[in-house]
Amino acid sequence: MILTLIDGRTNSQVCDVDVPEGLSADGFLKQWMLEWAPEEARQADIYLLEGKESGGNWFPIPSGMLLADSGLQEGAFLRVKNIYSTVPVSVPEESSLPLFRERDV
């Protein structure tokens, strides 16, 4: 199956990729790290693989799923996105506030 790899930052086409039938999302990300990722991207290994049919919306492809089982068809698009947090440490759930709170009237 031939899929088009899209740059996750610029949304521009990078290249067409011939995806072997038994390749998983994890396998694709490992291969991407070796062949296409910039040097600084190789330092972090927290990436999300997303797929999209022409005219459709982007959807995440779970790490263990085979790309052939993801619902993508010949000519669809793939992109790799960096997953990062803006919070340097995890925040306990009890410290969050609800978006809408009842007001005392």
C-alpha positions, 0 to 999 in steps of 0.5 A: 500500500502506498501512502503519502507522508505529510510533514506534521509541522507544515502539513506539506507533502514529504514523500510517498511511502510503500508500506509493507503489509505487516507493518505496525504503527510502532514499526513505522515510527521506528523506521521514520526515526531512522530515515526521516527524523531530524537529529533533534527529533531522535532525542525524544521518542514520544510521537503519535502516528495519524492517518487521514483519507483524502477529504477526511479528518486526521485520526490517531493510529494506535501503536500496536495496530497494523497500518493495513488494519487502520482503515487507510486505503491506497493514496491516504495520508500519514503524519507524525506528530510530536507529543509533548507537555507544557507542564514539566511535572504531572499535575494531580487530578484533584488540583484541577478546577471545573470549567463551569462552577455554580455561582452563589446567587 
